[in-house]
């Protein structure tokens, strides 16, 4: 990219051709006040707070004016200060910005500009009209009285999230942020990605859970990766006194670029399942709290002293870290199984990056809005404006149906393939597939760019497959050699041998969701290492507490095959230990038992 020479406040500078005055100024450490501008959004030029002098004529918005060769930019003059102050006076006079009662006081960009520009009185009488509020959303509060109509939320919802839920209605000072043509927020097509809250410069859109519990500058910000699904989005987690205030997307993360979804941003914060904080052993049908040492001794007694796992096996979820999986493999050897399959039914030939330039998306049997929100955003922000085509195949309700070009049922898969083949670059996106659907797609995914079905020219169309793993660390399970094995078989547990001590076969379940595992163990002893004391967990004979989502740390493998690191955000309770720590404690108890027998 060619460099352009220009001046800002008399200083000779260089910047890449095509950059705006604001971008060039920020790159050189020169401050220009803004409100409607945001680094993650395209320039808008609506608020006029960033006006500068750049050649003859009227003042120009720095955020929307590209630099030009030999341009002479002035960022501070009496005329500029007067224009900015007028903008600020109009904004404060238009709505209720009485900062004392606003949740965003101390972290509000409008308030900061008031201090910075020396606003000490109001030229226009404020607070004359009351504007509506919407408190119906489970996570987000909307207060139109605080709105400055910067449209950041509207632009982020459309351009970044691809949801197009927010708009603007009315004109002039009566303009309001509109939600799905006047729908209540809880009855709209909002997917709860939270982007609108993250970009709002005032207290118009706020996280309900974080309200009045502290400002961001009073909290510690920890960069981590989301492990609620295999995408591995980058997160900014704000912690205060072992409490999470809020979760934002990490703008600098190449995986998601700040975009997140309900599962990563809100769902873990609203998890009301009762926490398990101490081991409990069932004796004569009654739960009895026990110590960590006694629990480990009880578990060690179920393991054969001469053979790594004897009559025991472990069944794990794909939410465990690689470090915990390695510890379980050390304890159980090859008798560690997964609940879900780890091998994709179709060859995976695409990465997340392939979604950026595809012109056709074939989504089969998965509701991206609900299960893989960031992937949904990546395709919707291209398909809704018409840059790409979306073909949906599903038998049940799918929220993508409202924004797709074509909807087919599974039995009409052939029709969907006809449409998908029209693209120059088609990406098939799927998670679980019935075999009747997987087989025709399997043959379709074998077509290469030189296959005659698509033509044999160098620029022939492509048909790629993007596998969305079932669990966050499905690929980590596969790399560790852990799969379902014989586990889905109804007779698997009948073949469990007894240990030399005469105990029955024992199944160790490790994860968050026990599901209907008790009905599948066919009378064997069940041990659950889990964070939550739910009704289904009470079917076990011993329950042992492990860290919940924000209390654990470790690595996992994303759907792109990248090794990602998740940080511990909260300190767990005193009786809570990691899976690796429990394995170490069991191993210590087994060693003590061997030593005692030797004496």
C-alpha positions in Angstrom: 0.0 0.0 0.0 1.4 3.4 -1.0 2.2 5.9 1.7 0.7 9.4 1.7 2.5 12.5 3.2 0.4 15.0 5.0 0.4 17.3 8.1 -1.5 17.3 11.4 -1.2 20.4 13.5 2.0 21.3 11.6 3.7 17.9 12.1 4.7 16.1 8.9 3.4 12.5 8.9 3.0 9.5 6.7 0.1 7.0 6.6 -1.2 4.3 4.2 -3.3 5.5 1.4 -7.0 5.0 2.1 -6.7 5.6 5.9 -9.0 8.2 7.4 -7.7 11.3 9.2 -8.9 9.8 12.5 -7.0 6.5 11.9 -3.9 8.3 10.8 -4.1 10.5 13.9 -4.5 7.6 16.3 -1.6 5.7 14.7 0.6 8.7 15.5 -0.7 9.3 19.0 -2.8 12.3 18.2 -6.1 12.4 20.1 -9.3 13.5 18.3 -12.5 13.2 20.3 -15.2 10.8 19.0 -18.6 9.4 19.9 -20.2 7.5 17.0 -16.9 6.1 15.8 -15.7 2.6 16.9 -12.6 0.8 15.7 -14.6 -2.4 14.9 -17.2 -0.6 12.8 -17.2 1.1 9.5 -17.0 5.0 9.6 -20.4 6.6 10.1 -19.7 10.4 10.5 -23.0 11.0 12.4 -22.2 12.8 15.6 -19.7 15.4 14.2 -17.7 15.3 17.5 -14.5 14.6 15.5 -14.6 17.6 13.2 -11.3 19.0 12.0 -10.1 21.6 9.5 -8.8 19.9 6.4 -8.4 22.4 3.6 -10.9 25.1 2.6 -14.6 24.9 3.3 -16.6 23.5 6.1 -15.3 21.4 9.0 -14.9 17.7 8.1 -15.5 14.6 10.2 -12.1 13.0 10.8 -13.6 9.5 11.1 -15.0 9.6 7.5 -12.5 11.8 5.6 -9.6 10.0 3.9 -6.2 11.6 4.0 -4.9 13.1 0.8 -1.4 14.0 -0.3 -0.1 17.3 1.2 -3.3 17.6 3.3 -3.0 20.1 6.1 -5.1 19.0 9.1 -5.8 21.2 12.1 -7.4 19.4 15.1 -7.7 22.3 17.5 -8.9 25.8 16.9 -11.5 28.1 18.4 -13.9 27.2 15.5 -13.4 23.5 16.1 -13.8 23.8 19.9 -17.0 25.8 19.4 -18.4 23.2 17.0 -17.6 20.3 19.3 -19.1 22.1 22.3 -22.3 22.8 20.4 -22.6 19.1 19.6 -22.0 18.2 23.2 -24.6 20.7 24.4 -27.2 19.4 22.0 -26.6 15.8 23.1 -26.9 16.6 26.8 -30.0 18.7 26.2 -31.8 16.1 24.1 -32.2 13.2 26.6 -31.8 12.5 30.3 -28.1 12.4 31.1 -28.3 13.0 34.8 -25.1 11.0 35.5 -25.6 10.5 39.2 -28.3 7.8 38.7 -26.9 6.2 35.6 -25.3 2.7 35.8 -22.6 3.8 33.3 -21.4 6.8 35.3 -17.6 6.7 35.4 -17.4 4.6 32.3 -19.5 6.7 29.9 -17.9 8.2 26.8 -20.4 11.1 26.7 -19.6 11.9 30.4 -15.9 11.7 29.7 -16.2 14.3 26.8 -18.2 16.6 29.1 -15.2 16.7 31.5 -12.6 16.8 28.7 -14.2 19.8 26.9 -15.1 21.6 30.1 -18.9 21.4 30.0 -20.0 23.2 33.2 -23.6 24.2 32.4 -26.4 23.5 29.9 -27.3 25.9 27.2 -30.5 24.0 26.5 -32.9 22.9 29.2 -32.6 19.1 29.5 -34.9 16.3 30.8 -38.1 17.7 29.2 -39.4 14.5 27.6 -39.5 11.0 28.9 -38.5 8.2 26.5 -39.4 4.5 26.8 -37.5 1.8 28.5 -37.5 -2.0 27.7 -36.7 -4.3 30.5 -38.2 -7.5 29.0 -34.9 -9.0 27.7 -33.5 -11.6 30.1 -30.0 -10.1 30.0 -30.1 -6.6 28.6 -31.8 -3.4 29.7 -32.7 -0.7 27.2 -33.1 2.9 28.4 -33.8 5.3 25.5 -33.5 8.2 27.9 -29.7 7.8 27.8 -29.4 7.3 24.0 -27.4 9.7 21.8 -28.4 8.0 18.5 -24.8 7.2 17.6 -26.2 4.0 16.0 -23.2 2.0 17.2 -25.6 -0.7 18.4 -27.5 -0.8 15.1 -24.3 -1.1 13.1 -22.7 -3.7 15.3 -25.9 -5.8 15.3 -26.0 -5.8 11.5 -22.4 -5.5 10.3 -20.7 -7.6 13.0 -23.4 -9.9 14.4 -25.3 -10.3 11.1 -28.6 -10.2 13.1 -30.2 -7.0 11.9 -32.4 -6.8 14.9 -31.9 -3.1 15.7 -32.8 -0.1 13.6 -34.0 3.5 14.1 -37.5 4.8 13.9 -39.0 8.3 13.8 -37.0 11.4 13.0 -35.2 14.3 14.7 -35.1 14.4 18.5 -38.0 11.8 18.6 -35.8 9.2 16.9 -35.6 5.9 18.9 -33.6 2.7 18.6 -36.1 0.2 17.2 -36.2 -3.5 18.0 -37.7 -5.6 15.2 -40.2 -3.0 14.1 -41.5 -2.2 17.7 -41.3 -5.7 19.1 -40.6 -6.2 22.9 -36.9 -7.1 23.2 -37.7 -10.5 24.7 -40.0 -11.3 21.8 -37.6 -10.2 19.1 -35.2 -12.1 16.9 -32.3 -11.1 19.2 -29.8 -14.0 19.7 -28.3 -12.4 22.9 -24.9 -12.0 21.5 -24.4 -8.8 23.5 -22.6 -6.8 20.9 -25.0 -3.9 21.3 -24.1 -3.6 25.0 -20.4 -3.9 24.3 -20.3 -0.9 21.8 -22.8 1.4 23.5 -20.9 4.5 24.7 -23.5 5.5 27.3 -26.0 3.8 29.7 -28.6 3.1 27.0 -27.8 -0.6 26.7 -26.5 -2.3 29.9 -26.0 -5.8 31.2 -28.7 -6.4 33.9 -26.5 -8.6 35.9 -23.6 -6.1 36.1 -25.7 -3.1 37.0 -24.4 -1.0 39.9 -21.9 -3.7 40.9 -18.8 -1.8 39.8 -17.2 -0.2 36.8 -14.8 -1.9 34.4 -11.9 0.2 35.7 -12.6 -1.3 39.2 -12.4 -4.8 37.9 -9.5 -6.9 36.6 -9.8 -7.8 33.0 -8.6 -11.3 32.1 -8.2 -12.4 28.5 -9.3 -16.0 27.9 -10.9 -18.3 25.4 -14.5 -19.5 25.6 -14.9 -23.3 25.9 -18.6 -23.5 25.7 -18.3 -24.7 22.1 -15.4 -25.7 19.8 -15.1 -22.3 18.1 -12.9 -20.9 20.9 -13.8 -17.3 20.8 -11.6 -14.8 22.6 -13.1 -13.2 25.7 -12.5 -10.2 27.9 -13.7 -11.3 31.4 -14.1 -8.6 34.0 -13.6 -9.9 37.6 -14.1 -8.1 40.8 -13.7 -9.8 44.2 -14.1 -13.4 42.8 -17.2 -12.3 41.0 -17.6 -11.8 37.2 -19.1 -8.4 36.4 -19.4 -8.9 32.6 -18.0 -10.8 29.6 -17.1 -9.0 26.4 -15.7 -10.3 23.1 -12.0 -9.7 22.5 -11.8 -7.3 19.5 -8.2 -8.4 18.9 -8.9 -12.2 18.7 -8.5 -13.4 15.1 -11.0 -16.2 15.7 -14.1 -14.1 16.5 -13.0 -10.4 16.2 -15.1 -9.5 19.2 -18.2 -11.4 18.2 -19.6 -13.8 20.8 -22.9 -15.6 21.5 -25.3 -16.2 24.3 -23.6 -19.5 25.3 -20.3 -17.7 25.8 -21.4 -14.3 27.1 -24.5 -14.8 29.3 -25.5 -18.5 29.8 -22.6 -19.4 32.2 -23.4 -16.3 34.3 -27.0 -17.3 34.7 -26.4 -21.0 35.5 -28.5 -21.7 38.5 -27.7 -25.4 39.0 -26.7 -26.0 42.6 -22.9 -26.2 43.1 -21.4 -29.3 44.6 -18.7 -28.2 47.0 -17.9 -31.3 49.0 -17.7 -35.1 48.2 -20.8 -37.1 49.2 -21.0 -40.8 49.5 -24.3 -42.7 49.4 -24.6 -45.1 52.4 -27.7 -47.2 52.8 -29.4 -44.8 50.4 -28.5 -41.7 52.4 -26.0 -39.0 51.2 -23.2 -38.4 53.7 -20.6 -35.6 53.2 -17.1 -37.0 53.4 -13.6 -35.7 53.2 -11.5 -35.5 50.0 -9.1 -38.1 51.5 -11.9 -40.6 52.3 -13.5 -40.0 48.8 -10.1 -40.6 47.1 -9.6 -43.7 49.3 -13.0 -45.1 48.3 -12.3 -44.5 44.6 -8.8 -46.0 44.9 -10.4 -49.1 46.4 -12.4 -49.6 43.2 -9.2 -49.7 41.2 -7.2 -52.9 40.8 -3.8 -52.5 42.5 -2.0 -54.6 39.8 -3.9 -53.3 36.8 -4.3 -49.6 35.9 -8.1 -49.7 35.8 -9.1 -53.3 36.7 -12.9 -53.5 36.6 -13.3 -49.8 36.1 -13.8 -47.5 33.2 -14.1 -43.7 32.7 -16.7 -42.0 30.6 -15.9 -38.3 29.8 -17.5 -35.3 28.3 -15.7 -33.2 25.7 -15.6 -30.2 28.0 -12.6 -31.5 29.8 -9.1 -29.9 29.2 -6.3 -31.8 27.6 -4.5 -31.8 30.9 -7.4 -33.5 32.7 -7.8 -36.0 29.8 -4.1 -36.9 30.1 -4.5 -37.5 33.9 -7.5 -39.8 33.3 -5.6 -41.7 30.6 -2.7 -42.2 33.1 -5.1 -43.6 35.7 -7.4 -45.7 33.4 -5.2 -46.5 30.5 -7.2 -47.3 27.4 -10.4 -47.6 29.4 -11.4 -44.0 28.9 -14.4 -43.5 26.6 -16.3 -40.4 25.3 -20.0 -40.0 25.4 -20.1 -38.6 21.8 -18.4 -39.7 18.7 -15.2 -37.8 17.9 -14.8 -38.7 14.2 -16.7 -36.4 11.7 -19.1 -38.3 9.5 -17.7 -36.4 6.5 -14.2 -35.4 5.7 -13.5 -31.9 7.1 -12.0 -29.8 4.4 -12.8 -26.2 5.5 -11.7 -23.8 8.3 -13.6 -20.9 9.8 -11.6 -18.6 7.5 -13.3 -20.2 4.5 -16.6 -18.6 5.5 -15.2 -15.2 4.7 -15.2 -15.5 0.9 -17.7 -18.3 0.2 -20.7 -17.4 -1.9 -23.0 -20.3 -0.9 -23.5 -21.9 2.5 -25.3 -25.2 2.9 -26.3 -25.6 6.6 -27.6 -29.1 7.4 -29.4 -30.0 10.7 -27.9 -27.3 13.0 -29.4 -24.1 14.4 -26.3 -21.9 14.3 -28.0 -19.0 16.2 -28.6 -21.3 19.2 -25.7 -23.7 19.2 -22.7 -22.0 17.4 -23.6 -18.3 17.4 -20.3 -17.0 16.2 -20.4 -19.2 13.1 -24.0 -18.0 12.5 -22.8 -14.4 12.6 -19.9 -15.1 10.2 -22.4 -16.3 7.5 -25.4 -14.1 8.3 -23.5 -10.9 7.9 -22.8 -12.0 4.3 -26.1 -13.7 3.4 -28.6 -11.1 4.7 -27.1 -8.2 2.7 -27.0 -10.5 -0.3 -23.3 -11.1 -0.7 -23.8 -14.9 -0.4 -26.6 -17.4 -0.5 -27.8 -19.5 2.4 -29.4 -23.0 1.8 -30.9 -24.5 5.0 -31.8 -28.2 5.4 -33.6 -29.2 8.6 -36.7 -31.1 9.7 -37.5 -29.2 12.9 -37.6 -25.6 13.9 -34.5 -23.6 12.9 -34.2 -19.9 13.7 -32.1 -19.5 10.6 -35.1 -20.1 8.4 -36.2 -16.5 8.9 -33.1 -15.2 7.1 -32.3 -17.9 4.5 -32.8 -18.1 0.8 -34.0 -21.7 0.6 -35.4 -24.1 3.2 -35.5 -27.9 2.6 -36.4 -30.9 4.7 -34.0 -33.8 5.0 -35.9 -35.9 2.5 -35.5 -33.0 0.0 -31.7 -33.0 0.3 -31.3 -33.5 -3.5 -33.1 -30.2 -4.1 -30.8 -28.4 -1.6 -27.7 -29.8 -3.4 -29.0 -28.5 -6.7 -29.0 -25.0 -5.3 -25.7 -25.5 -3.4 -23.9 -26.6 -6.6 -24.6 -23.3 -8.2 -22.0 -21.6 -6.0 -18.4 -21.0 -7.0 -17.4 -21.7 -3.4 -19.9 -23.7 -1.3 -19.3 -24.5 2.3 -21.3 -27.3 3.9 -21.8 -26.6 7.6 -23.0 -29.5 9.8 -22.7 -31.1 13.2 -24.8 -34.2 13.8 -26.1 -36.1 10.7 -28.3 -39.1 10.3 -26.6 -41.7 8.1 -29.3 -41.4 5.5 -28.2 -37.8 5.0 -24.5 -38.3 5.6 -24.1 -40.8 2.8 -25.2 -38.5 -0.2 -23.3 -35.6 1.4 -20.2 -37.9 1.8 -20.1 -38.5 -1.9 -20.7 -34.9 -2.6 -17.8 -33.8 -0.4 -15.4 -35.9 -2.4 -15.8 -33.7 -5.4 -12.6 -31.7 -6.1 -12.3 -28.5 -8.0 -11.2 -30.5 -11.0 -14.1 -33.0 -10.9 -16.1 -33.1 -14.1 -19.3 -32.5 -12.1 -18.1 -29.0 -11.4 -15.9 -28.5 -14.5 -12.1 -29.1 -14.9 -10.9 -25.5 -15.3 -8.4 -24.1 -12.8 -11.1 -21.8 -11.4 -13.7 -24.5 -11.0 -16.2 -24.4 -8.2 -15.3 -25.8 -4.7 -17.4 -27.8 -2.3 -16.0 -27.7 1.2 -17.2 -29.2 4.5 -17.0 -27.5 7.8 -17.5 -29.9 10.7 -18.9 -28.3 14.0 -17.7 -30.7 16.7 -20.3 -31.8 19.2 -18.4 -30.6 22.3 -15.8 -28.0 23.0 -12.8 -30.3 23.1 -14.0 -33.1 20.7 -10.8 -32.7 18.7 -8.7 -33.0 21.9 -10.5 -36.2 22.7 -9.6 -37.5 19.2 -6.0 -36.5 19.5 -5.8 -38.3 22.9 -7.2 -41.4 21.3 -10.4 -41.2 23.3 -13.6 -42.2 21.5 -16.9 -44.0 22.3 -15.4 -47.4 21.5 -17.7 -50.1 22.8 -19.4 -47.6 25.1 -22.6 -47.2 23.0 -23.1 -50.9 23.0 -25.8 -52.0 25.5 -23.7 -55.0 26.5 -20.5 -52.9 27.1 -20.9 -52.8 30.9 -21.9 -56.5 31.1 -18.4 -57.3 30.0 -16.8 -55.3 32.8 -14.6 -57.6 34.8 -14.6 -57.6 38.6 -11.4 -56.5 40.4 -9.4 -58.9 42.5 -10.9 -57.4 45.6 -14.2 -58.7 44.4 -15.9 -55.4 43.8 -18.3 -55.0 40.9 -17.3 -53.0 37.8 -17.3 -49.2 38.4 -18.0 -46.4 35.9 -16.4 -43.0 36.6 -18.3 -40.3 34.8 -16.4 -37.0 34.5 -18.3 -33.8 33.2 -21.2 -31.5 33.7 -24.2 -33.4 32.4 -24.8 -36.9 33.6 -27.9 -37.2 31.4 -29.4 -40.8 31.5 -26.1 -42.5 32.3 -27.5 -44.4 35.3 -29.8 -46.3 33.0 -26.9 -47.3 30.8 -24.6 -48.6 33.5 -26.8 -51.6 34.2 -26.3 -51.9 37.9 -22.6 -51.1 38.1 -21.3 -48.7 40.7 -21.3 -45.1 39.4 -18.9 -42.3 40.5 -19.6 -38.8 39.2 -16.9 -36.1 39.2 -19.0 -33.0 38.4 -19.4 -29.4 39.4 -23.2 -29.5 40.0 -25.4 -31.4 42.4 -28.4 -31.9 40.1 -31.1 -34.6 40.4 -29.5 -36.8 37.8 -26.2 -36.7 39.7 -28.0 -38.2 42.7 -28.2 -41.5 40.8 -24.5 -41.9 41.5 -23.0 -43.8 44.5 -20.3 -41.1 45.0 -20.3 -37.5 43.8 -17.0 -35.5 43.8 -16.8 -31.7 43.1 -14.7 -30.4 40.3 -14.4 -26.8 39.0 -17.2 -25.1 37.1 -16.7 -23.3 33.8 -14.8 -20.2 35.1 -13.0 -22.1 37.9 -11.1 -24.4 35.6 -8.0 -23.8 33.4 -6.2 -25.7 30.7 -5.9 -26.2 27.0 -8.3 -27.5 24.4 -8.3 -28.0 20.6 -10.6 -25.7 18.6 -12.6 -26.7 15.6 -9.8 -25.2 13.5 -7.3 -27.5 15.1 -5.6 -24.8 17.1 -4.4 -25.4 20.7 -6.0 -22.7 22.8 -5.6 -21.8 26.4 -8.4 -21.1 28.8 -7.6 -19.1 32.0 -9.0 -19.6 35.4 -11.2 -16.6 36.3 -12.7 -17.5 39.7 -11.3 -19.4 42.7 -13.3 -22.5 43.4 -14.5 -23.5 46.9 -12.2 -25.1 49.4 -13.4 -28.6 48.7 -13.3 -28.3 44.9 -10.4 -29.9 43.1 -9.5 -30.2 39.4 -9.8 -33.6 37.7 -6.0 -33.7 37.6 -5.8 -33.1 41.3 -8.4 -35.8 42.1 -6.4 -38.3 40.0 -3.2 -37.3 41.9 -5.0 -37.9 45.2 -6.3 -41.3 44.1 -2.9 -42.3 42.9 -1.4 -41.2 46.3 -4.1 -43.3 48.1 -3.3 -46.3 45.9 0.4 -46.0 46.7 -0.3 -45.8 50.4 -2.3 -49.0 50.1 0.5 -50.8 48.3 3.0 -49.7 50.9 0.7 -50.7 53.7 0.2 -54.2 52.1 4.0 -54.5 51.7 4.5 -54.0 55.4 
